[in-house]
């Protein structure tokens, strides 16, 4: 089994990313900005200006935090508490994976061939299912929603 836990500075420098999952919801922020500009020009200026300030505030002050990075050979899970630690999981070491929808948070659960389990909170179901479905083909396990 080639999967290992390591520091972020020890990651392969020649890796080519095919996708990544971040905690900052860029789509929602840009949607709020667009709605804010529409409100300013066509409807209620006060609500529009508030949305614009909120959107720019989120872009400027919310930290950019990468949760997962995907390459053609492996996926990297970054530690929530200590961003410098990460787990490099080769697709061949994945026994099964599942995306669990929760009430407040969703999570990805990856079971490895050695019996260990890795969990990470996530927010992008379609992107994760597309990328893990492409590289860890046939290993998705269907689970019910968690409570």
N, C-alpha and C positions, 0 to 999 in steps of 0.2 A: 504494500500500500504506500503510495507516494504522497498522500495528503499530510500536511504538516502545519503546525502553528508557528508563526514567525513574526518578527518585527516588520513594520512597513518599509523601512529602509533596506531590508533584505529581499524584497520582492524582485523578481527578474526585471532588469531595466529594459530589456528588448521586447517586453510584452506589447501586443497590439490589442487594444480594447475593441470589442464588438458591441459593447453596451455597458451602461452603469445605472445604478439606482441611487438616487439621492433623497435626503430627507426634506429638502426645501421644495415645496410644491410650486414649481415655476408656472405650470399651466394655470393654476388657480390665481396666482398673483397677476399674470398677464391678462387673464380674463377680468379680474377686478379693475385693472387699469383701463382696459377697453370700455368696460361698462361705465367707469368713471368719466372718461372722455365723452362718451355718448350722452351721459346725463348732463355734463357741463354745457354741451352745445345745443341740446335739444329739449331738455326737461328741467330738472332741478339742479341749479348750480351748486348749492350747498352740499347736497349728497354726493354729487360728482367730485367736488374738490376733496371731500372727506375720503372717498374711495381712492382717489389718485394719491393722496398723502399716505394712506395706509399701504397701498401697493408699493410705492417707492420706499417707504420705511421698511417693509418686509424684505425687499430686494437688498437694501443697504445694510440692515442690521441683523437679520436672521443669519446664523452661520451656515456655510456650505458644508454639509457633512455627507460623505459618500458611505452608503450602506453596503453595496455590493458592486463588484466589477466583474465583467464577463470577458473571457478570451475564448479562442477556439479549443483550448486544451483544458482549461480549469476555470473555476469561479473563486473569487476572493470575497470572504465575509469579513467586514471590519467590525472590531469590538466597539460596542456602544459606549462603555465606560471609559475605555482607553483607546483612542483612535490610532495610536501607534502600533497596537497589536492587531493581528489579522490571522485568518485561517485560509490557507490555500487548499482548495478541494479539487482534485482531478475528477473529471466526469466519469472516468472508469472506476473510481472508488465509490461512486454513489450507488447504493442499493435501491433506494427509493426517495422520492421527494414529494412534498405536498404543500399546497397553499391553503392555509386555514383562515377563513373569514371570521373575525370576532366582532363583538359589539363596539368596543372602543379601539381595538387595534387588530391588524392582521399580522400573520407571521408565516414564514417559510420554514418548514421542518425538513431537514436533509438527514436521512439515515445512511450511514456508511457501511461498507462491507465488513468492517471489524466490529460492528454492533453499536458503535457510538452514534450519538445524535447531536446535530447542530441546529440551533434555532436562532432566527433573527426576525425582528419586527420589520414589516415592509408595507408599502403603500401603492405599489404599482402591479396589480395582478396580471394585467394583459401583457406587460413587458416581460415579467418573470416567466409566465407560462409560455410565451413565445420563445424566449432564449433558452430556458431549461428544457423545453420541449424539443428544441432543435438539437441541442448538444447532449442532453441526457435522455435521448429518445426512448420511449417505452418504459420509463422508470417512474412516471407520475402515479402516485397512489391517491385514490379518491377518498376523502374524509368528510365527515359532517362538520358543520359549523361548531366552533367552540362557544361556550356560554360565557 
